[in-house]
Amino acid sequence: MSKSVMVHTGHISPPPADALLGSVRLDVIIARGERLSERWNYDLCSPFWRLYVNRHPGAELELEGRRMSLRAGRVYLLPAGLRFRTRVGGGVDHVWQDYIHFEVGGFPPALLRKLFPAPIVLPAAPEIDALLTAWRGGLGADGASVSDLAQRLRALALVHAAFALACAQASAAGRAAWAAWLSLPPTVAPALRRIEERPEAPPANAELARACGLGTRQFLRRFGEAVGLSPARYALERRLALAAEALARGDEPIDHLASRLGFADRFHFSKAFRARVGLPPAAYRRLHAAESKELSSK
């Protein structure tokens, strides 16, 4: 008589490190090219990442009093939260820049700051060159990106490859912080999901703790270890990132945007946004509107 074999086909939980990595996501906000002029003179602390690759020399960044020239053909990544000033060098007529603004989610902000405390200059890599060429091929003569799925996927492929290369060249201290994060049990993942679902009105700490099967004090300790921020601060960071995206992309009234994202009023929203980004919301919107206007006139 043959013996029957029981096969379990239920869900198999991934290892803790895989579960943490599975929450990581990259999302493109803006992807296009433009001609830089003397108007490219901004003081920013961007809530999202930026990929720059210039076709001509002449553009510069200033960080903590130090100037950094952007070499033609090199790919640069500017991490979120980095304070910098932009300019086109004297005597330069114009510089064409292809750029992608993108968001990195799922990583603790404190970990990203340890991994990437400064701009990243990517080494020459054939896979990056191929993806860059493919993405540039979908840009119009004015730098505008064709609005279709294939072009969006090309931009996503480029930022994924660039971010992977940046991770591979992280410092020893950054890699140690990375290893420590991967060793944490993914106990706060349910809390992160709930905050992402409604950052404008995040659940109370006690509710988040219950979702994670923890007591409130233990939850707050675990959340701080895994994310590097308190739940309230993490929710604020998400709301400000969503606000920056809305201001750059649309014309929603600022009062309405403040209310939609859970701020008491425009004053409190503007104060928090300026502290994070370096510009008040109206000025941040004008910055992006001026870029669009300048592009449309070319």
GIDA-V471041 format. One record per backbone hydrogen bond with DSSP energy under -1.0 kcal/mol. NH is the residue of the N-H (numbers start at 1). CO is the residue of the C=O. If there is no record, write none. Layout:
nh = {NH | NH}
co = {CO | CO}
//
This chain:
nh = {19 | 20 | 21 | 22 | 23 | 24 | 25 | 27 | 29 | 30 | 32 | 33 | 34 | 36 | 40 | 41 | 44 | 45 | 49 | 50 | 51 | 52 | 53 | 55 | 60 | 61 | 62 | 63 | 66 | 68 | 70 | 73 | 74 | 76 | 77 | 78 | 81 | 82 | 84 | 85 | 86 | 87 | 89 | 92 | 95 | 97 | 98 | 99 | 100 | 101 | 102 | 103 | 105 | 110 | 112 | 113 | 114 | 115 | 116 | 120 | 122 | 129 | 130 | 131 | 132 | 133 | 134 | 135 | 136 | 137 | 138 | 139 | 140 | 143 | 146 | 148 | 152 | 153 | 154 | 155 | 156 | 157 | 158 | 159 | 160 | 161 | 162 | 163 | 164 | 165 | 166 | 167 | 168 | 170 | 175 | 176 | 177 | 178 | 179 | 180 | 181 | 182 | 183 | 184 | 187 | 192 | 193 | 194 | 195 | 196 | 197 | 198 | 201 | 208 | 209 | 210 | 211 | 212 | 213 | 214 | 219 | 220 | 221 | 222 | 223 | 224 | 225 | 226 | 227 | 228 | 234 | 235 | 236 | 237 | 238 | 239 | 240 | 241 | 242 | 243 | 244 | 245 | 246 | 247 | 248 | 249 | 250 | 257 | 258 | 259 | 260 | 261 | 262 | 263 | 269 | 270 | 271 | 272 | 273 | 274 | 275 | 276 | 277 | 278 | 284 | 285 | 286 | 287 | 288 | 289 | 290 | 291 | 292 | 293 | 294 | 295 | 296 | 297 | 298}
co = {15 | 16 | 17 | 18 | 20 | 21 | 105 | 103 | 101 | 101 | 99 | 143 | 97 | 95 | 37 | 39 | 84 | 277 | 102 | 78 | 100 | 76 | 98 | 96 | 87 | 68 | 85 | 66 | 63 | 61 | 59 | 54 | 71 | 52 | 120 | 50 | 46 | 79 | 44 | 62 | 42 | 60 | 58 | 89 | 36 | 34 | 53 | 32 | 51 | 30 | 49 | 27 | 25 | 227 | 108 | 109 | 110 | 111 | 112 | 77 | 75 | 125 | 126 | 127 | 128 | 129 | 130 | 131 | 132 | 133 | 135 | 136 | 144 | 140 | 138 | 146 | 148 | 149 | 150 | 151 | 152 | 153 | 154 | 155 | 156 | 157 | 158 | 159 | 160 | 161 | 162 | 163 | 164 | 167 | 171 | 172 | 173 | 174 | 175 | 176 | 177 | 178 | 179 | 181 | 185 | 188 | 189 | 190 | 191 | 192 | 193 | 194 | 198 | 204 | 205 | 206 | 207 | 208 | 210 | 209 | 215 | 216 | 217 | 218 | 219 | 220 | 221 | 222 | 223 | 224 | 230 | 231 | 232 | 233 | 234 | 235 | 236 | 237 | 238 | 239 | 240 | 241 | 242 | 243 | 244 | 245 | 246 | 253 | 254 | 255 | 256 | 257 | 259 | 258 | 265 | 266 | 267 | 268 | 269 | 270 | 271 | 272 | 273 | 274 | 280 | 281 | 282 | 283 | 284 | 285 | 286 | 287 | 288 | 289 | 290 | 291 | 292 | 293 | 295}
//
